[in-house]
Amino acid sequence: MLRYEGKIRIPSGCAISGIMNKKGQPFPGDDIIKSIALMHDRSNGLGGGFAAYGIYPEYKDLYAIHMFYDHEGAKADVEMFLNQHFKIELSERIPTRKVSSIKNPPIIWRYFAFPRGDKLAEAGLDESEYVVRCVMRINSDFEGAFVVSSGKNMGAFKAVGYPEDVGDFYMLDTYRAYIWTAHGRFPTNTPGWWGGAHPFTLLDWSVVHNGEISSYDANRRWLEMFGYKCTLQTDTEAITYMFDLLIRRHRLPLEIALTAMAAPLWDEIERMEPEQQELMISIRAVYGSALINGPFSIILGCKNGIIALNDRIKLRPLTAATKGDFVFIASEESAIRTVCPRPDAVWTPMGGEPVIALLEGVEDI
């Protein structure tokens, strides 16, 4: 099958994996690289990436803005914008090592920054919304520049390449995080390019995704009504913004947001008890444009935990496991057992049934 890669479309690919320590204890990136590498045949060398939480404890109160630049001119333009809107504590190149299979990298930079108080007051926004608008502005208005991630005490690392090579390139074995997620393959229906690899992020949200969202255009148009700009033309970007809209801006409980995105089928709703039925009908009526159609399995990462979800009829695989304080999620059970040979529990979630793992002491996402 692999000899046909690049010649025919193989929509069932992609590998996703996630590991979390519920006590918030950081651990090296070796295991997440080993887990995603086991699913090498699901990848194709055109995209790989990781999200990591807790990696910048010395700058935990600052936004860690990871950037790709195509050229120095784009970098100069964006840095002028950033200096106008943020107080930058540190600006530096993200460390990498030479990996023969990772070619033609962009300029890879990071900034540890906080919104300027005068600009926040002038805009009349809270700092999260202010950062979101700055991210949208950079991605849409600055040619040759792309915000890779923009959360506090976290970062995304991605490239064109197999994920195990991407992890080596970014020296992820030198980082320690309490949550790691990973992805292999390139975004659906778009060319393989550095900015288009998973994960897709906004603030401290990150999403890795296996599948294809047939509702992308409807989801995108709805998001754009609220000021989001889907400049990357990929369904996973829309999923990331959907979580931000429903949970951060609309303040929906996590369970309601997940129900809106993977809503029960109408024949299921008809068999529910009246009170539950009324709630489901209301969610589908109000948030119909948030419904994700098509095959998908996703892992959402954020500062407080990870959530895994797949479509209602389970067209994409997903397995979860626990071992002591650790939670594991992956496309294949073997990707879990390669780093945790004897888990305490292993299960395959039902379609539309979320796996929610939060840090100890945290009650909501």
C-alpha positions in Angstrom: 0.0 0.0 0.0 2.8 2.4 0.8 4.1 2.4 -2.7 0.9 4.1 -3.8 1.3 7.1 -1.4 1.3 10.3 -3.3 -0.3 8.6 -6.3 -3.8 7.8 -4.9 -5.8 9.3 -2.1 -5.9 7.2 1.1 -8.4 8.9 3.4 -8.2 6.4 6.3 -4.6 7.3 7.3 -3.3 9.6 10.1 -2.0 8.6 13.5 -2.8 10.4 16.8 -1.4 9.8 20.3 -1.6 11.5 23.6 0.0 10.9 27.1 -0.9 12.8 30.3 0.2 12.7 33.9 -2.9 13.6 36.0 -0.8 14.9 38.8 0.8 17.4 36.5 4.3 15.8 36.8 6.4 16.5 33.8 8.1 13.7 31.8 10.4 13.6 28.8 9.2 13.5 25.2 10.8 10.1 24.4 7.6 8.1 25.1 5.3 10.2 22.9 7.8 10.0 20.0 8.0 6.2 20.5 4.2 5.9 20.6 3.6 7.9 17.4 6.6 6.2 15.6 5.0 2.8 16.1 2.2 4.0 13.7 4.8 5.0 11.1 2.7 3.3 8.3 -0.2 5.6 9.0 2.0 8.6 8.1 3.5 9.6 4.7 6.3 11.9 5.5 4.3 15.0 4.6 3.4 16.1 8.1 4.2 15.4 11.8 3.9 17.4 15.0 3.6 17.6 18.7 2.0 19.7 21.4 3.5 19.9 24.9 2.2 21.4 28.1 4.3 22.5 31.1 7.5 23.0 29.1 8.2 26.6 30.0 7.8 26.8 33.8 10.2 29.8 34.0 7.9 31.7 31.7 4.6 30.2 32.8 2.8 33.5 33.1 3.8 34.7 29.6 2.4 33.7 26.3 4.8 31.5 24.4 4.3 32.5 20.7 5.9 30.1 18.3 6.3 31.4 14.8 7.3 30.2 11.3 8.7 32.8 8.9 9.3 32.2 5.2 11.9 35.0 5.1 13.5 37.7 7.2 11.2 40.4 5.8 8.2 38.6 7.2 10.0 38.3 10.6 10.8 42.0 10.7 7.2 42.9 9.9 5.7 40.6 12.5 8.2 41.7 15.2 7.2 45.3 14.6 3.6 44.3 15.1 4.4 42.2 18.2 6.4 45.0 19.8 3.4 47.4 19.2 1.0 45.0 21.0 3.1 43.0 23.5 5.9 43.5 26.0 8.4 40.9 24.9 10.5 39.4 27.6 12.6 37.0 25.4 12.9 36.5 21.6 15.0 33.5 20.4 15.3 30.9 17.7 13.7 27.5 18.7 16.6 25.0 19.1 16.7 22.3 16.5 19.2 19.6 15.4 20.1 18.5 11.9 17.9 15.6 10.7 18.6 14.5 7.1 14.9 13.9 6.3 13.8 17.3 7.5 14.4 19.7 4.6 13.9 23.4 3.8 12.8 24.6 7.3 11.4 28.1 7.6 12.8 30.5 10.2 11.5 29.0 13.5 11.2 31.5 16.3 9.6 32.0 19.7 8.7 34.9 21.9 7.7 35.0 25.5 5.4 38.0 25.8 2.4 39.6 27.5 -0.1 42.0 26.1 0.7 45.7 26.7 -1.6 47.2 29.3 -2.3 50.4 27.3 -3.3 48.3 24.3 -5.6 46.1 26.3 -7.3 49.1 27.8 -7.6 50.7 24.4 -9.2 47.6 22.9 -11.5 47.0 25.9 -10.7 43.2 25.7 -9.6 40.6 28.2 -6.1 39.3 27.5 -7.2 36.0 25.9 -9.5 37.6 23.4 -6.8 40.2 22.7 -4.2 37.5 21.9 -6.7 35.6 19.7 -7.3 38.7 17.6 -3.6 39.3 17.3 -3.1 35.7 16.1 -5.8 36.1 13.5 -4.3 39.3 12.4 -0.9 37.8 11.9 -2.1 34.7 10.1 -4.4 36.7 7.7 -2.4 39.9 7.1 1.3 39.1 7.2 2.4 37.1 4.1 5.1 34.6 4.9 4.3 34.4 8.6 2.3 31.8 10.6 1.6 31.5 14.3 2.3 27.9 15.3 1.1 28.2 18.9 0.2 31.0 21.3 -0.6 29.5 24.8 1.0 29.9 28.2 3.6 27.3 29.3 3.0 25.2 26.2 4.1 25.0 22.6 3.5 23.2 19.3 6.4 21.7 17.2 5.6 20.6 13.7 7.1 20.1 10.3 7.0 18.4 6.9 8.3 14.9 7.8 7.5 11.7 9.7 6.6 12.5 13.3 9.6 10.6 14.8 11.9 12.7 12.7 10.1 15.9 13.6 10.5 15.0 17.3 14.2 14.4 16.8 14.5 17.7 14.8 13.0 19.7 17.6 15.0 17.9 20.3 11.9 17.0 22.1 13.8 14.5 24.2 15.3 17.5 26.0 11.8 18.9 27.0 9.6 17.8 29.9 5.8 18.2 29.8 2.8 16.8 31.8 0.8 16.5 28.6 2.1 15.4 25.1 0.0 14.9 22.0 1.3 13.9 18.6 0.1 13.5 15.0 1.4 11.8 11.8 0.4 12.7 8.2 -0.7 15.9 6.5 -3.9 17.9 6.7 -6.9 16.8 4.7 -7.3 18.1 1.2 -4.4 20.6 1.5 -0.7 20.4 0.4 1.9 19.2 2.8 3.6 22.3 4.2 5.1 23.3 7.5 2.2 25.4 8.8 -0.3 22.9 7.7 1.0 20.0 9.8 -0.9 19.1 13.0 -1.4 20.1 15.7 -3.5 23.2 15.1 -3.6 25.6 18.1 -5.1 28.7 19.5 -4.2 30.0 23.0 -3.6 26.8 25.0 -6.0 24.7 22.8 -4.4 22.2 20.5 -6.0 19.6 18.3 -4.6 16.5 16.5 -7.1 14.9 14.2 -7.6 11.8 12.1 -10.4 12.0 9.5 -12.1 14.3 7.2 -14.8 16.8 8.0 -17.4 17.1 5.3 -19.1 20.0 7.2 -16.0 22.1 7.0 -17.5 24.9 4.9 -20.6 25.2 7.1 -18.4 25.2 10.2 -16.0 27.7 8.8 -18.7 30.2 7.7 -20.3 30.0 11.2 -16.9 30.6 12.9 -16.2 33.6 10.6 -19.4 35.2 11.9 -17.6 35.4 15.3 -14.4 36.9 13.9 -12.3 33.7 13.4 -10.3 33.6 10.2 -9.7 30.2 8.8 -6.7 31.0 6.7 -5.2 27.5 6.5 -8.1 26.0 4.6 -8.1 22.8 6.7 -10.8 21.2 8.7 -8.7 20.7 11.8 -8.1 24.5 12.1 -11.9 24.9 12.3 -12.2 22.3 15.0 -9.7 24.1 17.2 -11.5 27.4 16.8 -14.8 25.7 17.6 -13.6 24.6 21.0 -12.4 28.1 21.7 -15.7 29.6 20.7 -17.9 27.2 22.5 -15.9 26.8 25.8 -14.0 30.1 26.2 -16.3 32.6 24.6 -19.7 31.0 25.0 -18.8 29.5 28.4 -20.6 26.2 27.6 -19.9 23.3 30.0 -17.5 20.8 28.3 -20.2 18.1 28.0 -22.5 20.5 26.2 -19.8 21.6 23.8 -18.8 18.0 23.0 -22.5 17.2 22.4 -22.9 20.1 20.0 -19.9 18.9 18.0 -20.8 15.2 18.0 -24.5 15.3 18.5 -26.7 12.2 18.9 -28.6 11.1 15.8 -32.3 12.2 15.7 -33.5 8.6 16.1 -31.5 8.4 19.3 -32.9 11.7 20.6 -36.4 10.4 20.0 -35.8 7.5 22.4 -34.5 9.7 25.2 -36.4 10.7 28.4 -38.3 13.9 27.9 -36.0 16.2 29.9 -32.8 14.9 28.1 -34.6 15.0 24.8 -35.5 18.6 25.3 -31.8 19.4 26.1 -30.6 17.6 23.0 -33.1 19.3 20.7 -32.1 22.7 22.1 -28.4 22.0 21.5 -29.0 20.9 17.9 -31.2 23.9 17.3 -28.9 26.5 18.7 -25.6 25.0 17.8 -26.4 23.2 14.6 -23.5 24.9 12.8 -21.1 23.4 15.3 -22.0 19.9 14.4 -19.0 18.0 12.9 -20.0 15.7 10.1 -17.7 13.0 8.6 -15.3 10.5 10.0 -13.0 11.8 12.8 -11.1 11.0 15.9 -9.5 13.9 17.8 -7.4 14.6 20.8 -7.9 18.1 22.3 -5.1 19.3 24.6 -5.3 22.2 27.0 -3.7 23.4 30.2 -6.1 21.4 32.4 -6.2 18.1 30.6 -6.9 16.2 27.4 -10.2 15.1 25.7 -10.5 12.5 23.0 -13.6 12.1 20.8 -14.7 10.4 17.7 -17.7 10.6 15.4 -21.0 9.1 16.4 -20.7 6.1 14.1 -17.0 5.5 14.9 -15.5 5.6 11.4 -12.0 6.3 12.9 -10.2 4.2 15.5 -9.5 5.4 19.0 -8.2 3.5 22.1 -7.7 4.7 25.7 -5.8 3.3 28.6 -4.7 4.2 32.2 -1.7 3.2 34.3 -1.4 4.8 37.7 -1.4 8.6 37.2 -1.0 8.3 33.5 -3.7 8.4 30.7 -2.9 7.2 27.2 -4.9 7.7 24.0 -4.0 6.6 20.5 -5.3 5.5 17.2 -4.1 1.9 17.9 -3.7 0.0 21.1 -0.2 -1.1 20.1 0.9 2.5 20.2 -0.1 2.6 23.9 1.4 -0.8 24.8 4.8 0.1 23.3 5.3 2.7 26.1 3.0 1.0 28.7 3.1 -2.8 28.2 0.7 -3.6 31.1 -1.9 -0.8 31.6 -4.4 -1.0 34.4 -7.3 -0.6 32.0 -7.7 -0.5 28.2 -10.9 0.4 26.4 -12.3 1.5 23.0 -14.7 4.4 23.5 -18.1 4.2 21.8 -18.8 6.6 19.0 -19.5 10.1 20.3 -18.4 9.0 23.8 -15.7 11.4 25.0 -12.7 10.4 27.1 -12.1 13.2 29.5 -8.9 13.3 31.6 -8.3 16.3 33.8 -5.5 17.2 36.2 -6.1 16.3 39.8 -8.1 19.0 41.6 -9.4 20.5 38.3 -13.2 20.1 37.9 -13.6 21.7 34.4 -11.6 22.2 31.3 
